[in-house]
Amino acid sequence: MHIAALGHMVSGSGFEEIIIEAGIICASGSLHQVLTGKHYNWALRVHHHMIDAINRLLLQAFLDLSGFSEEDLSEIQLLASSPSDDTLLAETSHSEACVKFLEAFSVFVSNTQGGSLGKTAQFWINYTDSVWALLRFLRAIKENDLPSYTNCLRSLCPLLLSADRLNYAHYLPMYYRHLVNISQTHPGAEALLERYGFSVARSSVPACRVPVDMAIEQTINKSAKTSGGIIGFTKNMDAYRRWCITQHERASFLDATQEHLEIRSKYSTLRSSCSQYELKSSNAEVNRLVTAFGNFINQFRIPDSSCDFLYCISSGQPASEEAESDLLGYIKKGEDATAKFIRQRLETKEVKFHDTMKKMHLQTFKSMVVEDFDDKPNENGAYKSRKKPFWSLPSAGTKTWTDDR
């Protein structure tokens, strides 16, 4: 659901056009599934590559505006060529040049998030922060790190409230509060959760754990699925009970047979995303995203005279004042609403927990649409109206940013 909230935040901002221009996803139906989070693997891959491309553009802007040059980064470039060398990592991370560079770049990113490079750059930095919150949450699950998992749950709440995902925004803060207070309310439960209580390792790959419910689903799909599916394969209740009781034994027989015939998949100690082919493929996709940003608008190279506007990077059209205010304060407004929810409904209980929550109705680029009517009436003599994105229509007196290069 957090991925769907991310898609709602960036929809209409040029996000879709950048992906299509880069050729990562060609079908509009697949793109819709990415934005709504229905295609989880593709959505995670797209957002991961997108923040990688944005960070490369941000790094290039930093090098152009600061006194650093590529010669000053020789140690970092050497580490990039051998990222698995622990000795080289330790030497580089403690070198004076590396520490100086990272501190300067951190200040530059903070200033950019504060608006030093304009509102468009500020919006995209906020987007990368939201994606990083999701990635940290996934890392906590893969490493079975309960404290990080609990903190990451709290960081996911603001975006859900901002995007009006009320069901998840209602119960996620309560789940977070239960985990925070679990040592007082349920003594011993915290130690149980830390001993692999909320994630499962189904392979020998390091840091590759999955949530318990996902592991159960994968196990059923792998070992228990019948030709007609696992739903409705029998109407006999006694047969259904026998299937439930004995399925784990039959699954073990299946695994033993596959292992004996040497058709069982061999687990590797290397994640598939770290293979040489996957690394080259991912790097090529990120490079295409960087090129796509250059074909439209580089959000970190907007002239100073145009920095006071938040632009759609594919069309150059600025957002309305209301949409601009909501998008730049998207996370802040969600954070304020989350703090208020926790204080009023979970701590002081001045508001009943199950009372109706009001949607925030924050404006985005996608909400800036106009009604357009067909030139010819239909068979009933009525003119059919349809929604059109604001950047597809001619604008009268509207400021549009153009590249002066």
HELIX and SHEET records of a PDB file:
HELIX    1   1 HIS A    2  VAL A   10  1                                   9    
HELIX    2   2 PHE A   15  ALA A   22  1                                   8    
HELIX    3   3 SER A   28  THR A   36  1                                   9    
HELIX    4   4 TYR A   40  LEU A   65  1                                  26    
HELIX    5   5 GLU A   70  LEU A   73  5                                   4    
HELIX    6   6 SER A   74  SER A   81  1                                   8    
HELIX    7   7 ASP A   86  SER A   93  1                                   8    
HELIX    8   8 GLU A   96  GLN A  113  1                                  18    
HELIX    9   9 LYS A  119  LYS A  142  1                                  24    
HELIX   10  10 LEU A  146  SER A  162  1                                  17    
HELIX   11  11 LEU A  166  VAL A  180  1                                  15    
HELIX   12  12 ILE A  182  THR A  185  1                                   4    
HELIX   13  13 ALA A  189  GLU A  194  1                                   6    
HELIX   14  14 VAL A  212  THR A  219  1                                   8    
HELIX   15  15 ILE A  220  ALA A  224  3                                   5    
HELIX   16  16 MET A  237  HIS A  260  1                                  24    
HELIX   17  17 SER A  272  CYS A  274  5                                   3    
HELIX   18  18 GLN A  276  ASN A  295  1                                  20    
HELIX   19  19 ASP A  304  SER A  306  5                                   3    
HELIX   20  20 GLU A  321  LEU A  328  1                                   8    
HELIX   21  21 TYR A  330  PHE A  341  1                                  12    
HELIX   22  22 ILE A  342  GLU A  347  3                                   6    
HELIX   23  23 PHE A  390  SER A  392  5                                   3    
SHEET    1   A 2 SER A 199  VAL A 200  0                                        
SHEET    2   A 2 VAL A 210  PRO A 211 -1                                        
SHEET    1   B 2 VAL A 369  PHE A 373  0                                        
SHEET    2   B 2 SER A 385  PRO A 389 -1                                        
END                                                                             
